[in-house]
Amino acid sequence: MEVTTRELGGCTVARVTGRLDAAGGPVFDKAIEELVAGGAKKVVLDFSALDYISSGGLRGVLSVMRRLKASGGGLAVAGLGGVVREVFSISGFDTLVPVKPTADEAAASL
C-alpha cells in the first residue's frame, strides 16, 4: 500500500493505492498522522486506486474524520469504485463522510 499527497484548492489530497487492510493500515495511519501533525485541516482521501478496504481500514477513515473535525477541519472521500464502493455502502460510511466522484469535487465540497 502507498499514500501520496498533493495540494488542491486549499485541501490536502491523499491518494491511497493498493489494499487498506491489516497489512496496509499502519502505512495509512502513519501517512495521515503526519498530514494532521503537519497542520492539514481539510483532507480528501482519493481512493480511485484503492483495490480493497477492510473493517480496520474503515476504522482508520473514521479516526481521521474525528481528528479533523475536532481540529475544525473536514474530510471527504473521492473515487470509490468496485469493492470499495460496496463496502462503504454496506457499512453506511457513505452517509458519515462526503463521497464525491473526483478529488476535485471532494476538495470543492470542503
CYANA upper distance limits for C-alpha pairs under 8 A (distance plus 0.5 A):
  1 MET  CA     16 VAL  CA      7.74
  1 MET  CA     17 THR  CA      6.10
  1 MET  CA     18 GLY  CA      5.16
  1 MET  CA     19 ARG  CA      6.25
  1 MET  CA     20 LEU  CA      7.48
  1 MET  CA     24 GLY  CA      5.81
  1 MET  CA     27 VAL  CA      7.59
  1 MET  CA     28 PHE  CA      8.36
  2 GLU  CA     16 VAL  CA      6.35
  2 GLU  CA     17 THR  CA      5.68
  2 GLU  CA     18 GLY  CA      7.22
  2 GLU  CA     27 VAL  CA      7.77
  2 GLU  CA     28 PHE  CA      8.11
  3 VAL  CA     14 ALA  CA      6.68
  3 VAL  CA     15 ARG  CA      6.02
  3 VAL  CA     16 VAL  CA      5.16
  3 VAL  CA     17 THR  CA      6.91
  3 VAL  CA     27 VAL  CA      8.22
  3 VAL  CA     28 PHE  CA      7.17
  3 VAL  CA     31 ALA  CA      7.21
  4 THR  CA     14 ALA  CA      6.12
  4 THR  CA     15 ARG  CA      5.75
  4 THR  CA     16 VAL  CA      7.28
  5 THR  CA     12 THR  CA      7.16
  5 THR  CA     13 VAL  CA      5.93
  5 THR  CA     14 ALA  CA      4.98
  5 THR  CA     15 ARG  CA      6.64
  6 ARG  CA     12 THR  CA      6.32
  6 ARG  CA     13 VAL  CA      5.81
  6 ARG  CA     14 ALA  CA      7.31
  7 GLU  CA     11 CYS  CA      6.23
  7 GLU  CA     12 THR  CA      5.19
  7 GLU  CA     13 VAL  CA      6.50
  8 LEU  CA     12 THR  CA      6.70
  8 LEU  CA     13 VAL  CA      7.17
  8 LEU  CA    104 ASP  CA      7.94
  8 LEU  CA    107 ALA  CA      7.37
  9 GLY  CA    107 ALA  CA      7.11
  9 GLY  CA    108 ALA  CA      7.89
 10 GLY  CA     42 LYS  CA      7.91
 10 GLY  CA    107 ALA  CA      8.34
 11 CYS  CA     40 ALA  CA      8.08
 11 CYS  CA     41 LYS  CA      8.02
 11 CYS  CA     42 LYS  CA      5.43
 11 CYS  CA     43 VAL  CA      6.07
 11 CYS  CA     44 VAL  CA      7.41
 11 CYS  CA    107 ALA  CA      6.53
 11 CYS  CA    110 LEU  CA      8.44
 12 THR  CA     40 ALA  CA      7.14
 12 THR  CA     42 LYS  CA      6.78
 12 THR  CA     43 VAL  CA      5.36
 12 THR  CA     44 VAL  CA      6.67
 13 VAL  CA     43 VAL  CA      6.33
 13 VAL  CA     44 VAL  CA      5.14
 13 VAL  CA     45 LEU  CA      6.50
 13 VAL  CA     46 ASP  CA      7.06
 13 VAL  CA    103 ALA  CA      7.66
 13 VAL  CA    107 ALA  CA      8.44
 14 ALA  CA     43 VAL  CA      7.70
 14 ALA  CA     44 VAL  CA      6.62
 14 ALA  CA     45 LEU  CA      5.53
 14 ALA  CA     46 ASP  CA      6.33
 15 ARG  CA     45 LEU  CA      6.57
 15 ARG  CA     46 ASP  CA      5.00
 15 ARG  CA     47 PHE  CA      6.73
 15 ARG  CA     48 SER  CA      8.15
 15 ARG  CA     49 ALA  CA      7.99
 16 VAL  CA     28 PHE  CA      8.35
 16 VAL  CA     45 LEU  CA      7.60
 16 VAL  CA     46 ASP  CA      6.64
 16 VAL  CA     47 PHE  CA      6.04
 16 VAL  CA     48 SER  CA      8.21
 16 VAL  CA     49 ALA  CA      6.88
 16 VAL  CA     50 LEU  CA      6.40
 17 THR  CA     47 PHE  CA      7.67
 17 THR  CA     48 SER  CA      8.37
 17 THR  CA     49 ALA  CA      5.30
 17 THR  CA     50 LEU  CA      5.28
 17 THR  CA     51 ASP  CA      7.85
 18 GLY  CA     49 ALA  CA      7.10
 18 GLY  CA     50 LEU  CA      5.46
 18 GLY  CA     51 ASP  CA      5.87
 18 GLY  CA     52 TYR  CA      7.58
 19 ARG  CA     24 GLY  CA      6.64
 19 ARG  CA     50 LEU  CA      6.48
 19 ARG  CA     51 ASP  CA      5.96
 19 ARG  CA     52 TYR  CA      5.28
 19 ARG  CA     53 ILE  CA      6.56
 20 LEU  CA     24 GLY  CA      5.47
 20 LEU  CA     25 GLY  CA      6.03
 20 LEU  CA     28 PHE  CA      7.89
 20 LEU  CA     50 LEU  CA      7.92
 20 LEU  CA     52 TYR  CA      6.57
 20 LEU  CA     53 ILE  CA      5.19
 20 LEU  CA     54 SER  CA      6.86
 20 LEU  CA     56 GLY  CA      8.36
 20 LEU  CA     57 GLY  CA      5.71
 21 ASP  CA     25 GLY  CA      5.87
 21 ASP  CA     52 TYR  CA      7.94
 21 ASP  CA     53 ILE  CA      6.25
 21 ASP  CA     54 SER  CA      5.46
 21 ASP  CA     55 SER  CA      8.06
 21 ASP  CA     56 GLY  CA      6.56
 21 ASP  CA     57 GLY  CA      5.98
 22 ALA  CA     26 PRO  CA      8.09
 22 ALA  CA     54 SER  CA      8.13
 22 ALA  CA     56 GLY  CA      7.00
 22 ALA  CA     57 GLY  CA      8.11
 24 GLY  CA     28 PHE  CA      6.87
 25 GLY  CA     29 ASP  CA      6.51
 25 GLY  CA     56 GLY  CA      7.55
 25 GLY  CA     57 GLY  CA      6.54
 25 GLY  CA     60 GLY  CA      7.82
 26 PRO  CA     30 LYS  CA      6.53
 27 VAL  CA     31 ALA  CA      6.68
 28 PHE  CA     32 ILE  CA      6.65
 28 PHE  CA     60 GLY  CA      8.32
 29 ASP  CA     33 GLU  CA      6.44
 29 ASP  CA     60 GLY  CA      7.11
 30 LYS  CA     34 GLU  CA      6.70
 31 ALA  CA     35 LEU  CA      6.95
 32 ILE  CA     36 VAL  CA      6.76
 32 ILE  CA     64 VAL  CA      7.83
 33 GLU  CA     37 ALA  CA      6.45
 34 GLU  CA     38 GLY  CA      6.38
 35 LEU  CA     39 GLY  CA      7.07
 35 LEU  CA     40 ALA  CA      6.00
 36 VAL  CA     40 ALA  CA      5.37
 36 VAL  CA     41 LYS  CA      7.37
 36 VAL  CA     68 LEU  CA      8.04
 41 LYS  CA     68 LEU  CA      6.55
 41 LYS  CA     71 SER  CA      7.63
 41 LYS  CA     72 GLY  CA      7.50
 41 LYS  CA     73 GLY  CA      4.83
 41 LYS  CA     74 GLY  CA      6.88
 42 LYS  CA     68 LEU  CA      7.84
 42 LYS  CA     73 GLY  CA      5.72
 42 LYS  CA     74 GLY  CA      5.36
 42 LYS  CA     75 LEU  CA      6.43
 42 LYS  CA    107 ALA  CA      8.50
 42 LYS  CA    110 LEU  CA      7.18
 43 VAL  CA     74 GLY  CA      6.92
 43 VAL  CA     75 LEU  CA      5.49
 43 VAL  CA     76 ALA  CA      7.07
 43 VAL  CA    107 ALA  CA      8.28
 44 VAL  CA     75 LEU  CA      6.28
 44 VAL  CA     76 ALA  CA      5.37
 44 VAL  CA     77 VAL  CA      6.00
 44 VAL  CA     78 ALA  CA      7.42
 44 VAL  CA    103 ALA  CA      7.17
 44 VAL  CA    106 ALA  CA      6.89
 44 VAL  CA    107 ALA  CA      6.82
 45 LEU  CA     75 LEU  CA      8.05
 45 LEU  CA     76 ALA  CA      6.86
 45 LEU  CA     77 VAL  CA      5.23
 45 LEU  CA     78 ALA  CA      6.64
 45 LEU  CA    103 ALA  CA      8.34
 46 ASP  CA     77 VAL  CA      6.48
 46 ASP  CA     78 ALA  CA      5.28
 46 ASP  CA     79 GLY  CA      6.36
 46 ASP  CA    102 THR  CA      8.23
 46 ASP  CA    103 ALA  CA      6.57
 47 PHE  CA     77 VAL  CA      7.57
 47 PHE  CA     78 ALA  CA      6.41
 47 PHE  CA     79 GLY  CA      5.67
 47 PHE  CA     80 LEU  CA      6.18
 47 PHE  CA     81 GLY  CA      8.47
 48 SER  CA     78 ALA  CA      7.36
 48 SER  CA     79 GLY  CA      4.62
 48 SER  CA     80 LEU  CA      6.24
 48 SER  CA     81 GLY  CA      7.21
 49 ALA  CA     79 GLY  CA      8.42
 50 LEU  CA     84 VAL  CA      7.80
 51 ASP  CA     83 VAL  CA      7.76
 51 ASP  CA     84 VAL  CA      7.39
 52 TYR  CA     83 VAL  CA      6.81
 52 TYR  CA     84 VAL  CA      6.11
 53 ILE  CA     57 GLY  CA      6.00
 53 ILE  CA     58 LEU  CA      7.44
 53 ILE  CA     83 VAL  CA      8.44
 53 ILE  CA     84 VAL  CA      6.41
 53 ILE  CA     87 VAL  CA      7.85
 54 SER  CA     58 LEU  CA      6.90
 55 SER  CA     59 ARG  CA      6.77
 56 GLY  CA     60 GLY  CA      6.88
 57 GLY  CA     61 VAL  CA      6.92
 58 LEU  CA     62 LEU  CA      6.71
 59 ARG  CA     63 SER  CA      6.58
 60 GLY  CA     64 VAL  CA      6.78
 61 VAL  CA     65 MET  CA      6.71
 62 LEU  CA     66 ARG  CA      6.74
 63 SER  CA     67 ARG  CA      6.75
 64 VAL  CA     68 LEU  CA      6.61
 64 VAL  CA     75 LEU  CA      8.24
 65 MET  CA     69 LYS  CA      6.63
 65 MET  CA     74 GLY  CA      7.29
 65 MET  CA     75 LEU  CA      6.18
 65 MET  CA     97 VAL  CA      8.29
 66 ARG  CA     70 ALA  CA      6.58
 67 ARG  CA     71 SER  CA      6.90
 68 LEU  CA     72 GLY  CA      6.84
 68 LEU  CA     73 GLY  CA      5.23
 68 LEU  CA     74 GLY  CA      5.90
 68 LEU  CA     75 LEU  CA      7.39
 69 LYS  CA     73 GLY  CA      5.52
 69 LYS  CA     74 GLY  CA      6.05
 69 LYS  CA     75 LEU  CA      8.44
 74 GLY  CA    110 LEU  CA      6.89
 75 LEU  CA     97 VAL  CA      7.39
 75 LEU  CA     98 PRO  CA      7.91
 75 LEU  CA    110 LEU  CA      7.75
 76 ALA  CA     97 VAL  CA      6.45
 76 ALA  CA     98 PRO  CA      5.42
 76 ALA  CA     99 VAL  CA      6.52
 76 ALA  CA    100 LYS  CA      8.01
 76 ALA  CA    106 ALA  CA      6.18
 76 ALA  CA    107 ALA  CA      7.88
 76 ALA  CA    109 SER  CA      8.20
 76 ALA  CA    110 LEU  CA      7.67
 77 VAL  CA     97 VAL  CA      7.54
 77 VAL  CA     98 PRO  CA      6.69
 77 VAL  CA     99 VAL  CA      5.32
 77 VAL  CA    100 LYS  CA      6.78
 77 VAL  CA    103 ALA  CA      8.13
 77 VAL  CA    106 ALA  CA      6.99
 78 ALA  CA     99 VAL  CA      6.20
 78 ALA  CA    100 LYS  CA      5.33
 78 ALA  CA    101 PRO  CA      5.88
 78 ALA  CA    102 THR  CA      5.58
 78 ALA  CA    103 ALA  CA      5.74
 78 ALA  CA    105 GLU  CA      8.42
 78 ALA  CA    106 ALA  CA      6.53
 79 GLY  CA    100 LYS  CA      7.28
 79 GLY  CA    101 PRO  CA      5.51
 79 GLY  CA    102 THR  CA      5.89
 79 GLY  CA    103 ALA  CA      7.59
 80 LEU  CA     84 VAL  CA      6.46
 80 LEU  CA     85 ARG  CA      5.41
 80 LEU  CA     99 VAL  CA      8.33
 80 LEU  CA    101 PRO  CA      7.56
 81 GLY  CA     85 ARG  CA      5.40
 81 GLY  CA     86 GLU  CA      8.30
 82 GLY  CA     86 GLU  CA      6.90
 83 VAL  CA     87 VAL  CA      6.64
 84 VAL  CA     88 PHE  CA      6.72
 85 ARG  CA     89 SER  CA      6.65
 86 GLU  CA     90 ILE  CA      6.55
 87 VAL  CA     91 SER  CA      6.44
 88 PHE  CA     92 GLY  CA      6.48
 88 PHE  CA     93 PHE  CA      5.41
 88 PHE  CA     94 ASP  CA      5.98
 89 SER  CA     93 PHE  CA      6.85
 89 SER  CA     94 ASP  CA      6.17
 92 GLY  CA     96 LEU  CA      7.46
 93 PHE  CA     97 VAL  CA      6.79
 94 ASP  CA     98 PRO  CA      7.21
 94 ASP  CA     99 VAL  CA      6.67
 98 PRO  CA    106 ALA  CA      8.06
 99 VAL  CA    106 ALA  CA      7.57
100 LYS  CA    105 GLU  CA      6.53
100 LYS  CA    106 ALA  CA      5.78
101 PRO  CA    105 GLU  CA      7.41
101 PRO  CA    106 ALA  CA      8.08
102 THR  CA    106 ALA  CA      6.76
103 ALA  CA    107 ALA  CA      6.50
104 ASP  CA    108 ALA  CA      6.73
105 GLU  CA    109 SER  CA      6.81
106 ALA  CA    110 LEU  CA      7.31
